[in-house]
Amino acid sequence: MAWSNFEHQLWKTLKQHDLDQETHFVLAVSGGIDSMALFESMATVKPQAQLTVAYFHHGVSDHPTQTDYRNQCERVIRQACERFSTVKIEFKTEQSKTKLLSEASMREARWNFLKSLTSENQPILTAHHLDDWVETLTLKLIRGVGPEGFTSFKAWDGVVFRPFLECHKAELKEYIDSKHIEFIEDPSNESDHYLRNWLRHEWFRSLDEKNPSGYQNYSRSLLQLQQSLVSNQSFSLQFYQNKTELGLDRNWFFSLSNEYQLKALALFLRQHRIFDFTQGQLKEINKRLDKNQKDLIFTVIHVKWVINATQIMLAF
């Protein structure tokens, strides 16, 4: 049977992160829309791989509806595993022996369980999607996060793989519906007692009522900002790797695009405690750095620039 567009996108994401040849994955499955979409799509695109389907039961709750929900989740996941007779699927579950009273304790118990199932660096797959990321980042912004908070949620960090980070939940729901897959949603997701749920049910919906494309634009802007920060962090690392005691490596500098040459000059100036410069002055410096001349001396921003065959330097 031909793959759907959703399944093709999953395969593309696996290849993008060099995981398409991986032979064993641990899937974190809760029974909800998101994780059942993960299970179904992975079983479809990686039928020869070993899939360990992991469900952590949070134990008996003081609220009977929660206990019933958790038992139903285990049933739904177990039945889903039985449907794939041609795929190498191993169902693993564990029930908490202690009462878990907070989201943090539940999260820690889940991760300890998942990590106990991995060996030889098998990827742990979760179904976090773009809307999850937008909610998480919005909560961090409300609490006063710094720039590092934007870059902490990666698709693949060497341990956890999140293949749906560029998908909205509606896409996962559409896929599940097209496959007629049974799922169970956590009843606590409907309570606005939790700030995350209030954001989802009230704030984001109100935003779309005021501006029909408001949420989409907001999520796109956050994603672009995160990508920009990651790119800048990567470039900063390159910069410091190519900075010597004397100055900046000239060959590396001229291997950069014009945009990144300007970024390198800005970093170089700031490193020397020079902050009062304009974009126009950076362009003027870049224009004068004629790579066809072996040795060069000029003054811009009241600073003498000294360039030889290998280095770009400042003279004070």
N, C-alpha and C positions, 0 to 999 in steps of 0.2 A: 504494500500500500504506500502511495506517495506521501511524502512528508508535507505537513502544513507549513505555511509561512512562519508560524511561531516556532516550529521545530527546526526549520532551516536557520532561523536566527539564533537559536540555542547552539546549533552545530557551529555556526560562524563564530560565536562567542567562545566556545571551547577551543577552536583553532587559534583564535586571536591570542589566547593565553597559553598556547602550547599544551593543552590538556586533551586534545582530541585522540591521542594515542594512549592515554591513561587507561589502565585495565581494572582499577578498583576505586569506587567512590563510596563515601559514607553520606547518605542523604538524611538531613534533619527534617522529619515529617511530623506534622502535628494533626493532620486531618482537615485543615482548613483549605480554602480556595488556593492560596499561594503555594503551599507545600505539596498539595495534590497535583497541581500543575507541574511542579518540579519533578515529582515522581513519574507521572505519566510521560512527560516529554523526554526525560532521561532514559526511561525504559524503552522508548521508541527509537531514539537516535544512537544509543549505545547498547544494543541488545547482546553484544558479546562480552560486555564488561561485567564484573562482579559488583552488584549494587547492594550495599548494606543499608537497609531502610530502618532508621532508628527513631523510635518514639519513646519519649520520657514521660511517664505518668507522674503527675505532681502529687499523687496520693489522695487520701480521703480528705475532703474539705468539710468545714462546718456548714457549708451551704450545699444541701443535697443536689441542687441543680448542677453545681460545678462537678461534684463527684460523678453524677450520671453522664455529664458531658465528656469527662475524661475517659470513662469506660466506653462510651460510644465511639470516641476517636480511635481507641485501640482496635475496636471491632472493624471500623471502616477501613483502616490501614491494613489490617491483617487480610481482609477480604480482597482488597486491591492487589496485594502481593500474590494472592492465589490466582488471580486472573492471568498473570504473566507466566504461563507454564514454560515458555521457550526462553525466558530470560533468567540469568543466574541472580536470583534475588534471595537475600537472607534478611529475615525480619528480626530485629533486636528491640527488646523493650525492657525497661526497668522502672520500678515504682519506688518513689521516695519513702524511706522508712521513718523519716521525721516530718513533722508538720512544717511546711514552708509558708511563712507568713508575709513575705514581701516579694516584690518583683525581682529585686536584686538576688535574693536567696534562690528563687526559682531559676533565674538565668544562670547563676553559678552552678547549680545542680545539673541543669541541662548540659552545660558545656563540659563539665567533668565527665558526664556520661558519654557524650560524643567523643571526647578525646580518648576515653578508655577503649573505644572501638577501632581506633586507628593504629596502624603500625606501618613502618616503611614509608612514612610521609604521604599516606593516601589523602586526597583532598576531602574536606568536609564541605558539603554543599548546603546552602541555605537559600530560602526563597525570598529574601529581602528584595523589594522592588523600589522603583523610583519614588513612589508615594511614601513608602516607609522612610526613605532617606530624607525626603523633604520634611516630613513630620519630625524626624530626629534632629535635623539641623535647625529647624525652627525652634524646637524646644531648647536647643543649646544656645541659640541667639537670644532667646528670652532670658536665659540664665547667665548670659554674659560671656559666651565662648570667645576665645582668641582665634587667630588664623589657623592654628594647628587643628582645631575642631573641624574645619572644612575638609581636611585631607585624611581623616582617620578612618573613613568608610570606603574601602577599596573593593573593586570587583574580585581581585585575587591578591592575597597578601602572603602566599606561600603555604598557608594552612587552610584558610577558609575561602571558598569560591562562591561568589554571589552572582550568578549569571543573568539575573533579571534586573540589575540596577538601572538599566535604561528603559525598562518597561513600566507602564502604568498598571495599576491593579485591574483596571477595566480590561486590559488585554489578556491578563491571566484568567479573568472570569469568562471572557469570550471563548478562550481556548477550552476551558473546563466544560462549558455549556456545549460546545461543538462536539466534544467527546462523550458527553452524557456521563460524566464522572461524579460519583457521590462524594460529598464533602460535608463537614460540620463546622460551623463557625462558633467561636467562643462567645457565649452569652454576655460575658463581661465587656465585650467590645462595644456593646450598645449603651453602656453607662457613661454619662458625661461627668461622672465623679472624677475620672482620670483626665488630666490636662490634654494628653494625646488624643483621646476620644473627642474632647470638646473642640480641639483644633479641627479634627476631621469632620465632625458633624455640624459644627456651628461656624467657625471662623472661615474655613476654606469655602464652605457653601455660600456664606454671606459674601465673600469676595467675588465668587462667580456670579452671584445675583447682581452685584453692583457693576461688575465688568465681566461679561461672558467668557473672555479669554484670560481673566486675571490670574487664576491658579496656574494655568498652563504657562503663561509668561513668567510668573514667579518661580515655578519649578525649573524652567529653562534657564533663567538668570542665575539661580543658585548653582545649577550644574555647570554653567559656563565659568562662573567664579571659581568653583572648586577645581575645574580643569586648568584654569589659569594659574591658580596657586600651586598646584602640583607641578605644572610646567616650570614655574619660576623657581620652585624648590630644587627641581632637577638641574636647572640651568645654574643656580647658585652653587650647587655641588661641583659642576663642571668648572665653574669659574675658579673656585678655590683649589681645584686640582691642577689648574693651569696657571696659577699665580706663583711666581717665584719670589725669592728674597729681593731681587732687583726690580721686578716689575711684572708685566703681563706677557705671557708667551705670544710672540708675534704670529707664528704660523697658525696657532690655534685661533687667534683673533680673526685672521683673514679667512679661516675656514667657515666662519659663521655667516648667517644671512645678515642683511643690513639691519633688520629689526634687532637681532641679538647682539650685533656689534654695538649698537646704541645702549642696550641694556648692560653690556660688559663695561662700557665706558662709565656709565652711571655708577655701577658697583665699585669700579676702580677709584673713582673720585670720592665716593662716600667712605671707602676704606681708609682714605687719606684725610678724613674729616673735612672734606669739601662738600658742602650741601647746597650752596647758593649758585645754581646753574640752571639754564633753561634747555628745553629740547633743541632749540635752534643752535645753542652753543655746542651741544653734543654732536649735532649734524656737521657743524663747522670743523670740529676736531676730527671727525670721521673722514671728512673730505680731504683734510690735510695729511692724513695718514696714508700717503701714496705708497702702496706696496711695491711699486717699481723702483723706489729709491731705497738704497741700502741704509744710508744714514740720514737723519733728519732732525732738525731742532726748530721749534716754533713756540710761541706763547699764546695761550687762550685761557680766559678766566683768571688772568693774572698769575698763571702757572706756566713754568717752562716744561715743555714736553721734549724728551730726548728719546729718539728711536734709533736702534741699531739693527743689525741683521736678525737678531733673535728676540729682542726685548722691546717692550713699550714701557717707558719709565717717566717719572716726574722728578724734577730737580727743584729743590726749595732753597 
